[in-house]
Amino acid sequence: MSIDVTIQRAAEGDQSAWETIVQTYRRKVFNVAYRFVGTYDEAEDLTQEIFLKVFRSLGTFDRRANFQTWLISVSRNLCIDRYRSGRRDREVFAREVDASTVPAESPGPNAYARVETQDRVALLREALRGLSPALRTAVLLRDIHELSYQEIASQLGIAEGTVKSRINRGRAELARQIERLRAEAADRTNMGAAK
């Protein structure tokens, strides 16, 4: 059965056709989600959200277009929307949470090393959040997932030169974000010591 027939049947409510679509494209959608959120559980949740949106939008899919390209585009757009709303949620959370009510982690073996590693990871994640989705995706695909420029270009549907440009700009911006976050942390530490 061709993908066009499968899509048509799924749009008409055929459950087995829909399951075929999910099984065929689940890995690709999950990979897009994982690159944006960085954790397995969040990526699983986001993948389900994406497929729900795709299911609801199947009737509007233009059959002349490439289904996989459309699906990846829907996935990316939903991830970007989630990123933007998550940033707003974090800003609200930061204003409303009283740090004195958050329990400290109990020390254990290698507690200092563990905290230092967690701090580095948290710093990198925070710095990555400061990048635009396009730059962050390019940097993650190259430096974390170790894809070639050609693979990234193919996956994102852009020219290799654009990929290289985004990676270079993304790395430079990431370095600036890390320096800014370190400076802010040092300022907070100095202010705390001065009190």
C-alpha positions as CSV (number, residue, x, y, z in Angstrom):
1,M,0.0,0.0,0.0
2,S,1.5,3.4,-1.0
3,I,1.9,6.2,1.5
4,D,-0.7,8.2,-0.4
5,V,-3.3,5.5,0.1
6,T,-2.2,5.0,3.7
7,I,-2.6,8.7,4.4
8,Q,-6.1,8.7,2.7
9,R,-7.2,5.8,4.8
10,A,-5.9,7.2,8.0
11,A,-7.6,10.5,7.2
12,E,-10.9,8.6,6.8
13,G,-10.4,7.0,10.2
14,D,-8.7,3.7,9.4
15,Q,-6.8,2.8,12.6
16,S,-4.4,0.3,11.1
17,A,-3.4,2.9,8.4
18,W,-2.7,5.5,11.1
19,E,-0.6,2.9,13.1
20,T,1.4,2.2,9.9
21,I,2.1,6.0,9.6
22,V,3.2,6.2,13.3
23,Q,5.4,3.1,13.1
24,T,7.0,4.3,9.8
25,Y,7.8,7.9,11.0
26,R,8.0,7.6,14.8
27,R,11.8,7.5,14.9
28,K,12.2,10.6,12.7
29,V,9.7,12.6,14.8
30,F,11.2,11.4,18.0
31,N,14.7,12.5,16.8
32,V,13.4,16.0,16.0
33,A,11.7,16.3,19.4
34,Y,14.8,14.9,21.3
35,R,17.1,17.5,19.6
36,F,14.9,20.3,21.0
37,V,14.3,19.1,24.5
38,G,17.3,16.9,25.2
39,T,15.7,14.3,27.5
40,Y,14.0,11.0,26.6
41,D,10.8,11.5,28.6
42,E,10.2,15.0,27.3
43,A,10.9,13.8,23.8
44,E,8.4,11.0,24.2
45,D,5.7,13.4,25.4
46,L,6.5,15.8,22.6
47,T,6.4,13.0,20.0
48,Q,2.9,12.0,21.1
49,E,1.8,15.7,20.9
50,I,3.2,16.0,17.4
51,F,1.4,12.8,16.2
52,L,-1.8,14.1,17.7
53,K,-1.4,17.3,15.8
54,V,-0.5,15.4,12.6
55,F,-3.6,13.2,13.0
56,R,-5.8,16.2,13.4
57,S,-4.2,17.9,10.4
58,L,-4.2,14.9,8.0
59,G,-7.3,16.1,6.2
60,T,-5.5,19.4,5.3
61,F,-2.3,17.7,4.0
62,D,-1.8,18.6,0.4
63,R,-1.3,15.1,-1.3
64,R,1.0,16.7,-3.9
65,A,3.6,17.6,-1.2
66,N,6.1,15.2,0.2
67,F,4.6,13.7,3.4
68,Q,7.8,13.2,5.3
69,T,8.9,16.8,4.6
70,W,5.5,18.1,5.8
71,L,5.7,15.8,8.9
72,I,9.2,17.1,9.8
73,S,8.0,20.7,9.3
74,V,5.0,20.2,11.6
75,S,7.3,18.5,14.1
76,R,9.8,21.4,14.1
77,N,7.1,24.1,14.3
78,L,5.5,22.4,17.3
79,C,8.9,22.1,19.0
80,I,9.6,25.8,18.4
81,D,6.2,26.7,19.8
82,R,6.9,24.5,22.9
83,Y,10.4,26.1,23.3
84,R,8.8,29.6,23.2
85,S,6.1,28.8,25.7
86,G,8.6,26.9,27.9
87,R,10.8,30.0,28.0
88,R,7.8,32.1,29.2
89,D,7.0,29.4,31.8
90,R,10.6,29.5,33.1
91,E,10.4,33.3,33.4
92,V,7.2,33.1,35.5
93,F,8.6,30.2,37.6
94,A,11.8,32.2,38.3
95,R,9.8,35.1,39.6
96,E,7.5,33.0,41.7
97,V,9.8,30.4,43.4
98,D,11.4,31.2,46.7
99,A,14.9,29.7,46.7
100,S,14.8,29.2,50.5
101,T,11.9,26.7,50.1
102,V,13.9,24.5,47.7
103,P,15.6,21.6,49.6
104,A,19.3,21.2,49.2
105,E,20.6,18.0,47.7
106,S,22.0,15.7,50.4
107,P,25.8,15.1,50.1
108,G,27.0,11.7,49.1
109,P,30.2,10.1,47.7
110,N,31.8,12.4,45.1
111,A,29.2,15.1,45.9
112,Y,31.5,17.9,44.8
113,A,32.4,16.2,41.5
114,R,28.7,15.4,40.8
115,V,27.7,19.0,41.6
116,E,30.4,20.4,39.4
117,T,29.4,18.2,36.5
118,Q,25.7,19.1,37.0
119,D,26.7,22.8,37.0
120,R,28.5,22.4,33.7
121,V,25.6,20.6,32.1
122,A,23.1,23.1,33.5
123,L,25.3,26.0,32.2
124,L,25.5,24.4,28.7
125,R,21.7,23.7,28.6
126,E,21.0,27.3,29.7
127,A,23.4,28.6,27.1
128,L,21.8,26.5,24.4
129,R,18.4,27.8,25.4
130,G,19.7,31.3,24.6
131,L,20.3,30.3,21.0
132,S,17.7,30.7,18.3
133,P,16.0,27.3,17.4
134,A,17.8,27.3,14.0
135,L,21.3,27.8,15.5
136,R,20.6,25.4,18.4
137,T,19.5,22.7,16.1
138,A,22.5,23.0,13.8
139,V,24.9,23.0,16.8
140,L,23.2,20.0,18.4
141,L,23.1,18.0,15.2
142,R,26.8,18.6,14.5
143,D,28.4,18.6,18.0
144,I,26.1,16.3,20.0
145,H,24.8,13.9,17.4
146,E,27.9,14.2,15.3
147,L,26.2,14.3,11.9
148,S,28.1,15.4,8.8
149,Y,27.3,18.8,7.2
150,Q,25.7,16.9,4.3
151,E,23.5,14.8,6.7
152,I,22.4,18.0,8.5
153,A,21.7,19.8,5.2
154,S,19.6,16.9,4.1
155,Q,17.7,16.6,7.4
156,L,16.9,20.3,7.6
157,G,16.3,20.8,3.9
158,I,18.8,23.6,3.5
159,A,22.1,24.1,1.7
160,E,25.4,22.8,3.1
161,G,26.8,26.4,3.2
162,T,23.9,27.5,5.3
163,V,24.5,24.6,7.7
164,K,28.2,25.6,8.1
165,S,27.2,29.2,8.6
166,R,24.6,28.3,11.3
167,I,27.0,26.0,13.1
168,N,29.8,28.7,13.2
169,R,27.3,31.4,14.3
170,G,25.8,29.0,16.8
171,R,29.1,28.1,18.3
172,A,30.2,31.7,18.6
173,E,26.8,32.7,20.2
174,L,27.0,29.7,22.5
175,A,30.5,30.8,23.7
176,R,29.0,34.3,24.3
177,Q,26.1,32.9,26.2
178,I,28.4,30.8,28.4
179,E,30.6,33.8,29.2
180,R,27.6,35.9,30.0
181,L,26.1,33.2,32.3
182,R,29.5,32.7,34.0
183,A,29.8,36.5,34.5
184,E,26.3,36.7,36.0
185,A,27.1,33.8,38.3
186,A,30.3,35.5,39.4
187,D,28.5,38.8,40.0
188,R,25.9,37.0,42.2
189,T,28.7,35.3,44.1
190,N,30.6,38.6,44.7
191,M,27.4,40.3,45.7
192,G,26.6,37.5,48.2
193,A,30.1,37.7,49.6
194,A,29.9,41.5,50.0
195,K,26.8,41.3,52.2
